[in-house]
Amino acid sequence: MKILGIDFGKKNIGLAIAEDFLPEPHSKLKIKNEKLKIERIKRICETERIDKIVIGISEGRMARETRKFGERLKRATGLSVDYQDETLTSEEAKRLMVKIGKPKKKRREQTDAIAAALILQDYLERKKSTV
């Protein structure tokens, strides 16, 4: 099963892909128009032959916006959408990049995609432990 992980944000969306419990950062979308975001993700799902989508979710107002986005994505792609807690994943992604010595510019470019991979990793580990 191939899964797309999403770190959803108003400005940026990080994407990661996992196949057989191995998530890898994919890309970062910096598109303001939500319809275009949905279209771009739909194309990625088709190109990569994605079977399921996992979206990181926080709390409060942002959680409601994330769920709305997830429902639109579900309708557009026809894929099932699950949600995974994303608490501190962006901070963890930044710490990991500092630890391995990534330059500051690269950290800004890759934080969202790495956060999406961390969200997907947590989701997969949770699923694995329930099997």
C-alpha positions as CSV (number, residue, x, y, z in Angstrom):
1,M,0.0,0.0,0.0
2,K,1.3,3.4,-0.9
3,I,0.4,6.3,1.4
4,L,0.7,10.1,1.0
5,G,1.4,12.0,4.2
6,I,0.5,15.6,4.4
7,D,1.7,18.3,6.7
8,F,-1.1,20.8,6.1
9,G,-0.6,24.6,6.5
10,K,-2.1,27.7,5.2
11,K,1.1,28.8,3.5
12,N,2.9,25.5,2.8
13,I,1.9,21.9,2.5
14,G,4.6,19.3,3.1
15,L,4.2,15.9,1.3
16,A,5.8,12.5,2.0
17,I,5.2,9.1,0.6
18,A,5.4,5.7,2.3
19,E,5.4,2.3,0.8
20,D,5.8,-0.7,3.1
21,F,6.5,1.3,6.3
22,L,9.2,3.5,4.9
23,P,8.2,7.2,4.6
24,E,10.3,9.6,2.6
25,P,9.9,13.3,2.1
26,H,8.5,14.1,-1.3
27,S,8.0,17.8,-1.8
28,K,6.6,21.1,-0.5
29,L,3.7,22.9,-2.1
30,K,3.6,26.7,-1.8
31,I,0.2,27.4,-3.5
32,K,-2.3,29.9,-2.1
33,N,-5.3,28.9,-4.0
34,E,-7.0,25.9,-2.3
35,K,-8.5,24.6,-5.6
36,L,-5.0,24.5,-7.1
37,K,-3.6,22.8,-4.0
38,I,-6.2,20.1,-4.3
39,E,-5.6,19.7,-8.1
40,R,-1.8,19.4,-7.6
41,I,-2.2,16.8,-4.8
42,K,-4.7,14.8,-6.9
43,R,-2.2,14.7,-9.8
44,I,0.5,13.5,-7.4
45,C,-1.8,10.8,-6.1
46,E,-2.5,9.6,-9.7
47,T,1.2,9.8,-10.8
48,E,2.5,8.0,-7.6
49,R,-0.4,5.6,-7.5
50,I,-1.4,6.5,-4.0
51,D,-3.8,4.2,-2.1
52,K,-4.5,6.3,1.0
53,I,-3.9,9.8,2.4
54,V,-2.9,10.7,6.0
55,I,-3.1,14.3,7.1
56,G,-1.4,15.7,10.2
57,I,-4.0,17.4,12.4
58,S,-3.5,19.8,15.3
59,E,-6.2,21.3,17.6
60,G,-8.7,24.1,17.6
61,R,-9.5,26.2,14.6
62,M,-6.7,24.8,12.5
63,A,-8.0,21.3,13.1
64,R,-11.3,22.3,11.6
65,E,-9.7,23.8,8.6
66,T,-7.6,20.7,8.2
67,R,-10.6,18.4,8.3
68,K,-12.4,20.6,5.7
69,F,-9.3,20.3,3.5
70,G,-9.2,16.6,4.0
71,E,-12.9,16.2,3.0
72,R,-12.3,18.2,-0.2
73,L,-9.3,16.1,-1.0
74,K,-11.2,12.9,-0.3
75,R,-14.0,14.0,-2.8
76,A,-11.4,15.0,-5.4
77,T,-9.3,11.9,-5.2
78,G,-11.8,9.2,-4.2
79,L,-9.2,8.0,-1.7
80,S,-9.7,7.4,2.0
81,V,-8.3,10.1,4.3
82,D,-7.0,9.4,7.9
83,Y,-5.8,11.9,10.4
84,Q,-2.7,11.7,12.6
85,D,-1.6,14.0,15.5
86,E,1.0,16.4,14.2
87,T,2.1,17.9,17.5
88,L,5.6,19.3,17.3
89,T,6.5,17.5,14.0
90,S,7.7,20.7,12.4
91,E,10.0,21.4,15.4
92,E,11.2,17.8,15.3
93,A,12.0,18.2,11.6
94,K,14.0,21.3,12.2
95,R,15.9,19.6,15.1
96,L,16.7,16.6,12.8
97,M,18.1,18.9,10.1
98,V,20.2,20.9,12.5
99,K,21.5,17.6,13.9
100,I,22.7,16.4,10.5
101,G,24.1,19.8,9.6
102,K,21.7,21.0,6.9
103,P,22.3,24.6,5.9
104,K,19.6,27.1,7.1
105,K,18.3,27.6,3.5
106,K,17.8,23.9,3.0
107,R,16.1,23.6,6.4
108,R,13.5,26.2,5.3
109,E,12.9,24.4,2.0
110,Q,12.6,20.9,3.5
111,T,10.9,21.3,6.9
112,D,7.4,20.7,5.7
113,A,8.2,17.6,3.7
114,I,10.2,16.1,6.6
115,A,7.3,17.0,9.0
116,A,5.0,15.1,6.6
117,A,7.3,12.1,6.7
118,L,7.3,12.2,10.6
119,I,3.5,12.4,10.6
120,L,3.4,9.4,8.3
121,Q,6.0,7.5,10.4
122,D,3.9,8.0,13.5
123,Y,0.8,6.9,11.7
124,L,2.5,3.7,10.3
125,E,4.0,2.9,13.7
126,R,0.5,3.2,15.3
127,K,-1.0,1.0,12.7
128,K,1.8,-1.5,13.0
129,S,1.3,-1.8,16.8
130,T,-2.4,-2.5,16.4
131,V,-1.8,-5.4,13.9
